[in-house]
Amino acid sequence: MLVHAVINEKAGTALTSDLASVKSLIEKPFRQHGHDIIVEIVAPDDLTATIERAAKTSADVIVIGGGDGTVRAGARIAMLSRKGLGIIPLGTLNRLARDLQIPLDIAGASDALARGTLKKIDVASVNDEIYLCNSLLGLPPEYSAMRQLMRGKPFVERMRGYVKVISSILSSRNRLHITIDDGSEQTPLRVLSLAIANNAYCENPGIGLTRPALDGGELAIYASRHRSGWGMARALARAIMGRWKGDPHLQQFRAHDVTIRLARPHVRLSNDGEVATFSTPLRYKIHPKALSILMPASDQ
């Protein structure tokens, strides 16, 4: 297998490591397992162009080293070029990497991928923009926007920003009027937040916010109808502990495609942790097994 790895030099561990050592940690396990590999460590501004260039080569798999936003950009290009995608998680949350059970260190992730196999997983989209994990509407994008704004800032300044936005979210009672239209029924709701996940989260106690299946072919919609941010936060804490059931203010839906209607012409969404403004209505779709992903072998 020919692998072309593109690593964000400003992401996570790579930011504080010797770049030659990072390159060696990635190359060594792939070559030990019989793969040919090219590793490029590039500045954030050069990531997209480098990934696009890698997609035009004879590489079988493009391995992306970065956070969730970088992985999403790589997935889009991999899908268009029909390449496999690998992930070396270097972000803060590493949502998809955790669902795939990829180790969160460079050496461990590289070894797991070098011994891994390609598998098809689902991709979701909103207004034709893809995402891999979830799309959030309402209060959560406020926190994601603050995270983006605080990147690279001094620690004290970051903490002040986080405290400010969390306090604002917890005290908020600003609910949105939305209509969920799945093509057969229209459901009007007032929500603090709405999460549209690419496949459902596990509801077993002690598992946390993970998706046990990434190829189930459905969107999972979670509507927070809580009266305040405090209520939503308590619901999130219960969800992380696998205690979804019994919350009368959390409404769930399943769909293959769904339209979210709002009175306003534009709305901010957080897609895989990256905030952007979208025109309404919001048209969500699931794309079954649209992405070939390199994942650890089942015996690891």
Backbone hydrogen bonds, N-H to C=O, Kabsch-Sander energy under -0.5 kcal/mol:
donor,donor_aa,acceptor,acceptor_aa,energy
3,V,1,M,-0.6
3,V,36,D,-3.0
4,H,61,V,-2.6
5,A,3,V,-0.5
5,A,38,I,-3.5
6,V,63,V,-3.1
7,I,40,E,-3.0
8,N,65,G,-3.0
9,E,7,I,-0.7
9,E,42,V,-2.8
11,A,8,N,-1.7
14,A,11,A,-1.1
15,L,11,A,-0.9
15,L,12,G,-1.1
16,T,12,G,-0.6
16,T,13,T,-1.0
17,S,13,T,-0.6
17,S,14,A,-0.6
22,V,18,D,-2.2
23,K,19,L,-2.4
24,S,20,A,-1.9
25,L,21,S,-2.5
26,I,22,V,-1.6
27,E,23,K,-2.6
28,K,24,S,-2.4
30,F,26,I,-0.9
31,R,27,E,-2.4
32,Q,28,K,-2.3
33,H,29,P,-1.4
34,G,31,R,-1.6
35,H,30,F,-2.6
36,D,1,M,-1.9
38,I,3,V,-2.2
40,E,5,A,-2.7
42,V,7,I,-2.6
42,V,40,E,-0.6
46,D,43,A,-1.7
47,L,44,P,-1.3
50,T,46,D,-2.1
51,I,47,L,-2.8
52,E,48,T,-2.6
53,R,49,A,-2.0
54,A,50,T,-2.4
55,A,51,I,-2.0
56,K,52,E,-0.7
56,K,53,R,-0.8
57,T,54,A,-1.4
60,D,2,L,-2.5
61,V,2,L,-1.7
62,I,84,G,-2.8
63,V,4,H,-1.9
63,V,61,V,-0.6
64,I,62,I,-0.5
64,I,86,G,-3.0
65,G,6,V,-2.5
66,G,64,I,-0.7
66,G,88,I,-1.3
71,V,67,G,-2.4
72,R,68,D,-2.3
73,A,69,G,-1.9
74,G,70,T,-2.3
75,A,71,V,-2.5
76,R,72,R,-2.0
77,I,73,A,-1.7
78,A,74,G,-2.7
79,M,75,A,-2.6
80,L,76,R,-1.9
81,S,77,I,-2.0
82,R,78,A,-0.8
82,R,79,M,-0.6
83,K,78,A,-2.5
84,G,60,D,-2.6
85,L,292,S,-2.2
86,G,62,I,-2.5
88,I,64,I,-2.9
90,L,66,G,-2.2
91,G,66,G,-0.8
98,R,94,N,-2.1
99,D,95,R,-1.9
100,L,96,L,-2.2
101,Q,98,R,-1.0
102,I,97,A,-2.7
109,A,105,D,-3.0
110,S,106,I,-2.5
111,D,107,A,-2.2
112,A,108,G,-2.4
113,L,109,A,-2.5
114,A,110,S,-2.4
115,R,111,D,-1.4
116,G,113,L,-1.4
117,T,295,M,-2.3
119,K,293,I,-2.4
121,I,291,L,-2.8
122,D,214,L,-3.1
123,V,287,H,-1.7
124,A,131,Y,-2.2
125,S,285,K,-2.1
126,V,129,E,-2.3
127,N,283,R,-2.4
129,E,126,V,-2.1
130,I,128,D,-0.6
131,Y,124,A,-2.7
135,S,196,I,-1.5
136,L,270,S,-2.1
137,L,194,L,-2.5
138,G,268,R,-0.6
139,L,192,L,-1.7
142,E,139,L,-1.9
143,Y,139,L,-0.7
143,Y,140,P,-0.7
144,S,140,P,-1.9
145,A,141,P,-2.6
146,M,142,E,-1.7
147,R,143,Y,-2.4
148,Q,144,S,-2.1
149,L,145,A,-2.3
150,M,146,M,-2.3
151,R,147,R,-0.7
151,R,148,Q,-0.7
153,K,150,M,-2.3
158,R,154,P,-2.4
159,M,155,F,-2.6
160,R,156,V,-2.2
161,G,157,E,-2.1
162,Y,158,R,-2.5
163,V,159,M,-2.7
164,K,160,R,-2.2
165,V,161,G,-2.3
166,I,162,Y,-2.7
167,S,163,V,-2.3
168,S,164,K,-1.9
169,I,165,V,-2.3
170,L,166,I,-2.7
171,S,167,S,-1.7
172,S,168,S,-0.7
172,S,169,I,-0.8
175,R,173,R,-1.3
176,L,191,V,-3.7
178,I,176,L,-0.7
178,I,189,L,-2.8
179,T,261,R,-1.8
180,I,187,T,-2.7
181,D,179,T,-0.6
181,D,259,T,-2.9
182,D,180,I,-0.6
182,D,185,E,-1.8
187,T,180,I,-2.7
187,T,185,E,-0.5
189,L,178,I,-2.9
191,V,176,L,-2.5
191,V,189,L,-0.5
192,L,224,S,-2.6
193,S,224,S,-0.9
194,L,137,L,-2.3
195,A,222,Y,-2.5
196,I,135,S,-2.6
197,A,195,A,-0.6
197,A,220,A,-3.3
198,N,133,C,-2.9
199,N,197,A,-1.5
199,N,218,E,-1.2
202,C,210,T,-3.2
206,G,241,M,-2.1
207,I,204,N,-1.5
210,T,208,G,-2.1
219,L,255,A,-3.8
220,A,197,A,-2.2
221,I,219,L,-0.5
221,I,253,F,-2.5
222,Y,195,A,-2.9
223,A,221,I,-0.5
223,A,251,Q,-3.2
224,S,193,S,-2.5
224,S,222,Y,-0.6
225,R,223,A,-0.8
225,R,249,H,-3.4
229,G,172,S,-1.8
230,W,170,L,-1.3
232,M,228,S,-1.9
233,A,229,G,-2.5
234,R,230,W,-2.3
235,A,231,G,-1.9
236,L,232,M,-2.2
237,A,233,A,-2.3
238,R,234,R,-2.0
239,A,235,A,-2.3
240,I,236,L,-2.5
241,M,237,A,-1.2
242,G,239,A,-1.9
243,R,238,R,-3.6
247,D,244,W,-1.0
250,L,247,D,-1.4
251,Q,223,A,-2.4
251,Q,249,H,-0.6
253,F,221,I,-2.1
255,A,219,L,-1.8
258,V,284,Y,-2.0
259,T,181,D,-3.0
260,I,282,L,-2.9
261,R,179,T,-2.6
261,R,259,T,-0.6
263,A,177,H,-0.6
267,V,278,F,-2.3
269,L,276,A,-2.8
270,S,136,L,-2.1
271,N,269,L,-0.6
271,N,274,E,-2.6
272,D,134,N,-2.4
272,D,270,S,-0.7
274,E,271,N,-1.8
276,A,269,L,-2.1
278,F,267,V,-3.0
280,T,265,P,-2.5
282,L,260,I,-2.6
283,R,281,P,-0.6
284,Y,258,V,-3.2
284,Y,282,L,-0.7
285,K,125,S,-2.2
286,I,256,H,-1.8
287,H,123,V,-3.3
290,A,121,I,-0.6
290,A,287,H,-1.2
291,L,121,I,-2.2
293,I,119,K,-3.3
293,I,291,L,-0.7
294,L,85,L,-3.6
295,M,117,T,-2.7
295,M,293,I,-0.7
300,Q,297,A,-1.9
